[in-house]
Amino acid sequence: MNKHILWRVALSLLLIVTGLLAAGLALADDPPAPVPGVEVWLLAGAPVDPGTPGAQLAFYALPPNFNGVLLIYCHGYIAPQEPLHLPWEELAQATLPDGTSFAPALLNLGFGFATTSYAKNGYAVGVAEDDLQELRAHVITNAPAPVTHTLLVGASEGGWIAVQMVEKHPDQFQGAMSMGSPLGGGLYQTQYLGDFKVIYDVLFPGSLPYGLTGAGPDDWQDWETVHAPAIEAAMRAQPSRALGLLAMARAAYDPKAWLDTAVQTAQGVLHYSIAAVPDVVATAGGLPYGNVGRRYSGSWWALLVNYQVERIPGPDPAALPFMTAHYEPTGQIGVPVVVVHNLADPVVPYRHALLYAHKVYDAGRLNDFALIAAPRYGHVVLDAREILAGLAILYVRAVGLPHDGLQQYQGALPAPLSLQQLVPQLP
């Protein structure tokens, strides 16, 4: 049989296992529901009660018939003001089309699952490295059978973490899948978020009564009741300015519901100016953003914006070593990496996926890379087929053909976007 046909058959046979992997992310609320025949550990800095505020927690489950493949989920950005907790709410967003959770079936098939809070919320890439290595080591120590493959899956900041872990530690982590992550780098993402805020401040003066770095320590508590409604009211009152904001910031929206999604985009991006800017300054040792000399264009509102915009010198040199070390993926991968990204992502632009693909191309690692574009608006708004396809590709490339217990399952998977076709379009 032709090798390409065999590969496609292998992918189709993996539909259910990847479905289980995706749906296995839809775990119950804390504490997780018990699974018969499965030994479960809850770990923390000291207490093991998952409701204990301030306790770093990890959860992992290994079935008696553990097949050696451990899936570790890396959670996305959590505001630094929130208590440390396991990401059950985030995980519950990934389900199969019928809404069913396959976590028990995944475990019954022999796969292990683990996740953890990090030692801190907010910008946590630096500390997450140690946390994930510690979790993997503990599972290996306590597993009833050898852990042969550890695969990382993450969304948003979690995908950032997952990719950088396999770049740095390919001997420990045999593959990663990133969903909607800023893989083009922290400096690019910070520039996007910062530009959006300073442009917004010119076009909608007074609706967020502070500059890029002026949010107070308690302003985040007023987000739902004060700031988010103020953003919506300001943009709906002046739709021409809202359209100018999107154009100059190069921000995504849905043309079929452009004003509604413009508001959603602004709220999604501007929330970071309240919750995240103080944290990134404290974590990185300075503000990794600057716009002196930057000219904004794309709208007839640009003349006003360039005349009145807040000018911030930077990026702060003190922040650059930290950002380079922890928030700038290199593309130097030696194990499979699958990227799934919304084409119209308002918070982490799709351009991040292309920027990372360019890094992988420059590193000569295309054979280890796959990119799936999700054709819709939203930040990590993926359907089951896209998640299944990404996990299937990751599993096949990292582990190999499925075991006999999966051969009863069949299904069709969408083809990933060809990186070779994208290369001429890359920046």
Number of C-alpha atoms within 10 A of each C-alpha: 5 6 8 9 10 12 15 14 16 19 25 19 24 30 22 23 24 25 26 26 28 27 29 26 28 23 23 15 13 14 14 13 10 12 15 10 13 16 13 14 15 16 19 18 11 10 15 16 14 20 15 15 12 15 21 23 25 22 21 21 22 27 24 18 16 21 20 19 20 25 24 25 24 27 26 25 16 20 19 17 16 13 17 23 21 22 20 18 14 14 24 18 17 24 23 20 11 7 13 13 22 22 23 20 17 22 25 19 19 17 25 27 24 21 25 25 25 25 17 20 21 21 24 24 24 18 15 23 18 14 19 24 14 12 19 21 14 13 20 17 12 12 18 15 15 14 19 14 19 23 25 28 29 23 26 22 25 26 28 31 33 30 29 24 25 23 21 16 16 16 12 16 26 24 29 33 30 29 28 32 33 32 33 26 20 20 19 21 21 20 17 19 24 25 24 22 25 20 25 26 22 19 23 19 12 11 19 22 11 14 12 23 16 14 18 11 11 11 13 19 13 11 16 11 9 14 21 20 14 17 19 18 13 19 23 15 11 12 14 15 20 21 18 21 29 22 18 21 21 16 22 23 24 17 11 8 9 16 19 15 18 25 21 19 22 25 20 17 20 23 19 20 22 26 24 22 24 21 22 20 18 13 17 18 17 20 24 26 26 18 18 13 10 10 13 19 16 13 16 13 20 20 12 13 23 17 10 14 21 18 14 17 13 16 18 16 13 15 20 20 12 17 20 14 11 20 26 19 24 20 25 18 26 18 21 27 32 26 25 28 33 24 20 22 25 26 26 29 25 24 19 19 27 22 19 21 27 23 21 21 19 13 13 13 18 19 15 18 24 20 22 23 19 24 13 17 19 25 23 22 17 21 14 18 19 19 23 25 25 29 27 26 26 28 25 16 19 20 17 12 18 16 11 8 9 15 15 9 12 15 11 14 19 11 13 18 14 13 20 11 9 13 13 9 10 16 9
